[in-house]
């Protein structure tokens, strides 16, 4: 389970030029509601990820 206020290395599957590829980046979890987590990254637009979705691969806590 993801925790608000912690930083995670998040891996998701994205469609890139007609093929599926892994996207990996560091995100701060700002809120969690059920299986959805709001993510913040100073270099990218904020997003919401559903951890039950097929394109969510994993999230590893960063210490």
MDTraj code that builds the backbone (N, CA, C; nanometers):
import mdtraj as md
import numpy as np

residues = "UNK UNK UNK UNK UNK UNK UNK UNK UNK UNK UNK UNK UNK UNK UNK UNK UNK UNK UNK UNK UNK UNK UNK UNK UNK UNK UNK UNK UNK UNK UNK UNK UNK UNK UNK UNK UNK UNK UNK UNK UNK UNK UNK UNK UNK UNK UNK UNK UNK UNK UNK UNK UNK UNK UNK UNK UNK UNK UNK UNK UNK UNK UNK".split()
xyz = np.array([
    [0.0836, -0.1179, 0.0000],
    [0.0000, 0.0000, 0.0000],
    [0.0887, 0.1251, 0.0000],
    [0.0580, 0.2192, -0.0850],
    [0.1332, 0.3438, -0.0904],
    [0.0910, 0.4338, 0.0252],
    [0.1847, 0.5144, 0.0729],
    [0.1576, 0.6049, 0.1843],
    [0.1807, 0.7493, 0.1413],
    [0.0862, 0.8377, 0.1769],
    [0.0994, 0.9801, 0.1464],
    [0.2230, 1.0360, 0.2158],
    [0.2941, 1.1224, 0.1449],
    [0.4127, 1.1875, 0.1988],
    [0.5420, 1.1143, 0.1685],
    [0.5343, 0.9933, 0.1149],
    [0.6542, 0.9160, 0.0837],
    [0.6866, 0.9248, -0.0649],
    [0.8149, 0.9045, -0.0971],
    [0.8634, 0.9067, -0.2349],
    [0.8784, 0.7626, -0.2833],
    [0.8307, 0.7383, -0.4067],
    [0.8367, 0.6050, -0.4653],
    [0.8949, 0.6115, -0.6056],
    [0.9659, 0.5067, -0.6427],
    [1.0083, 0.4861, -0.7814],
    [0.8938, 0.4068, -0.8448],
    [0.8154, 0.4730, -0.9310],
    [0.6938, 0.4144, -0.9873],
    [0.7209, 0.3694, -1.1311],
    [0.6788, 0.2465, -1.1609],
    [0.6901, 0.1910, -1.2956],
    [0.5500, 0.1668, -1.3506],
    [0.5228, 0.2238, -1.4679],
    [0.3951, 0.2019, -1.5367],
    [0.4233, 0.1658, -1.6820],
    [0.3238, 0.1076, -1.7468],
    [0.3334, 0.0798, -1.8901],
    [0.2677, 0.1938, -1.9658],
    [0.3354, 0.2440, -2.0691],
    [0.2830, 0.3524, -2.1523],
    [0.2994, 0.3135, -2.2990],
    [0.2126, 0.3682, -2.3832],
    [0.2214, 0.3440, -2.5259],
    [0.3128, 0.4489, -2.5867],
    [0.4208, 0.4034, -2.6460],
    [0.5197, 0.4938, -2.7052],
    [0.5420, 0.4520, -2.8511],
    [0.4945, 0.5332, -2.9424],
    [0.5101, 0.5081, -3.0858],
    [0.4545, 0.3719, -3.1256],
    [0.3372, 0.3371, -3.0730],
    [0.2699, 0.2140, -3.1111],
    [0.3145, 0.0890, -3.0380],
    [0.4064, 0.1027, -2.9432],
    [0.4544, -0.0126, -2.8661],
    [0.4468, 0.0192, -2.7174],
    [0.4274, -0.0830, -2.6357],
    [0.4223, -0.0643, -2.4902],
    [0.5624, -0.0638, -2.4340],
    [0.5887, 0.0314, -2.3448],
    [0.7208, 0.0464, -2.2843],
    [0.7029, 0.0844, -2.1379],
    [0.8029, 0.0548, -2.0567],
    [0.7973, 0.0928, -1.9158],
    [0.8415, 0.2378, -1.8983],
    [0.7682, 0.3101, -1.8154],
    [0.8042, 0.4463, -1.7771],
    [0.8365, 0.4412, -1.6281],
    [0.9560, 0.4861, -1.5922],
    [1.0013, 0.4817, -1.4532],
    [1.0418, 0.6218, -1.4106],
    [0.9873, 0.6669, -1.2961],
    [1.0220, 0.7997, -1.2455],
    [0.9966, 0.8045, -1.0954],
    [1.0558, 0.9025, -1.0289],
    [1.0335, 0.9226, -0.8862],
    [0.9140, 1.0136, -0.8649],
    [0.8227, 0.9733, -0.7752],
    [0.7014, 1.0486, -0.7464],
    [0.6802, 1.0570, -0.5964],
    [0.6264, 1.1694, -0.5509],
    [0.5826, 1.1840, -0.4126],
    [0.4323, 1.1600, -0.4099],
    [0.3885, 1.0716, -0.3223],
    [0.2453, 1.0440, -0.3082],
    [0.1860, 1.1543, -0.2213],
    [0.0886, 1.2262, -0.2737],
    [0.0270, 1.3365, -0.1981],
    [-0.1031, 1.2962, -0.1322],
    [-0.1690, 1.1909, -0.1842],
    [-0.2946, 1.1428, -0.1247],
    [-0.3228, 1.0021, -0.1762],
    [-0.3926, 0.9249, -0.0942],
    [-0.4334, 0.7899, -0.1336],
    [-0.5809, 0.7737, -0.0994],
    [-0.6578, 0.7235, -0.1969],
    [-0.7995, 0.6951, -0.1748],
    [-0.8304, 0.5629, -0.2431],
    [-0.8507, 0.4589, -0.1648],
    [-0.8721, 0.3262, -0.2210],
    [-0.7484, 0.2798, -0.2945],
    [-0.7651, 0.2411, -0.4217],
    [-0.6509, 0.1965, -0.5017],
    [-0.5881, 0.3098, -0.5823],
    [-0.6406, 0.4314, -0.5691],
    [-0.5891, 0.5467, -0.6433],
    [-0.4937, 0.6296, -0.5580],
    [-0.3843, 0.6721, -0.6202],
    [-0.2860, 0.7560, -0.5512],
    [-0.2596, 0.8803, -0.6353],
    [-0.2593, 0.9959, -0.5721],
    [-0.2227, 1.1207, -0.6385],
    [-0.0718, 1.1350, -0.6262],
    [-0.0070, 1.1607, -0.7403],
    [0.1380, 1.1677, -0.7458],
    [0.1850, 1.3062, -0.7882],
    [0.2957, 1.3490, -0.7293],
    [0.3543, 1.4788, -0.7609],
    [0.5021, 1.4605, -0.7944],
    [0.5464, 1.5336, -0.8970],
    [0.6856, 1.5309, -0.9401],
    [0.7156, 1.6702, -0.9931],
    [0.8206, 1.7326, -0.9451],
    [0.8486, 1.8721, -0.9830],
    [0.8827, 1.8885, -1.1311],
    [0.9192, 1.7808, -1.1996],
    [0.9564, 1.7891, -1.3405],
    [0.8451, 1.7473, -1.4364],
    [0.7329, 1.6994, -1.3812],
    [0.6243, 1.6498, -1.4646],
    [0.4913, 1.6985, -1.4097],
    [0.3880, 1.6857, -1.4910],
    [0.2539, 1.7226, -1.4479],
    [0.2032, 1.6197, -1.3460],
    [0.1356, 1.6676, -1.2411],
    [0.0802, 1.5772, -1.1406],
    [-0.0140, 1.4779, -1.2068],
    [-0.0272, 1.3606, -1.1454],
    [-0.1157, 1.2593, -1.2026],
    [-0.1764, 1.1730, -1.0941],
    [-0.2787, 1.1005, -1.1330],
    [-0.3414, 1.0022, -1.0456],
    [-0.3183, 0.8661, -1.1089],
    [-0.2733, 0.7704, -1.0290],
    [-0.2507, 0.6355, -1.0788],
    [-0.3384, 0.5388, -0.9993],
    [-0.4012, 0.4459, -1.0715],
    [-0.4808, 0.3415, -1.0079],
    [-0.3913, 0.2190, -0.9949],
    [-0.3554, 0.1833, -0.8733],
    [-0.2632, 0.0722, -0.8507],
    [-0.3252, -0.0627, -0.8866],
    [-0.4568, -0.0677, -0.9098],
    [-0.5228, -0.1904, -0.9529],
    [-0.5307, -0.1996, -1.1051],
    [-0.4847, -0.0972, -1.1753],
    [-0.4906, -0.0923, -1.3209],
    [-0.3852, -0.1844, -1.3822],
    [-0.4131, -0.2347, -1.5006],
    [-0.3203, -0.3257, -1.5691],
    [-0.1891, -0.2579, -1.6078],
    [-0.1910, -0.1247, -1.6247],
    [-0.0673, -0.0580, -1.6668],
    [0.0205, -0.0118, -1.5504],
    [-0.0261, -0.0337, -1.4273],
    [0.0576, -0.0070, -1.3101],
    [0.1428, -0.1313, -1.2859],
    [0.2754, -0.1166, -1.2869],
    [0.3643, -0.2316, -1.2701],
    [0.4074, -0.2451, -1.1248],
    [0.4697, -0.1384, -1.0699],
    [0.5144, -0.1459, -0.9306],
    [0.5530, -0.0082, -0.8784],
    [0.5656, -0.0009, -0.7462],
    [0.6146, 0.1193, -0.6792],
    [0.7087, 0.0745, -0.5674],
    [0.8297, 0.1255, -0.5712],
    [0.9309, 0.0901, -0.4731],
    [0.9622, 0.2139, -0.3882],
    [0.9528, 0.1986, -0.2568],
    [0.9818, 0.3106, -0.1669],
    [1.1271, 0.3523, -0.1795],
    [1.1489, 0.4835, -0.1789],
    [1.2838, 0.5402, -0.1843],
    [1.3160, 0.5933, -0.0459],
    [1.4302, 0.5544, 0.0068],
    [1.4659, 0.5994, 0.1424],
    [1.5578, 0.7168, 0.1398],
])
top = md.Topology()
chain = top.add_chain()
for i, resn in enumerate(residues, 1):
    res = top.add_residue(resn, chain, resSeq=i)
    for name in ("N", "CA", "C"):
        top.add_atom(name, md.element.get_by_symbol(name[0]), res)
traj = md.Trajectory(xyz[None], top)
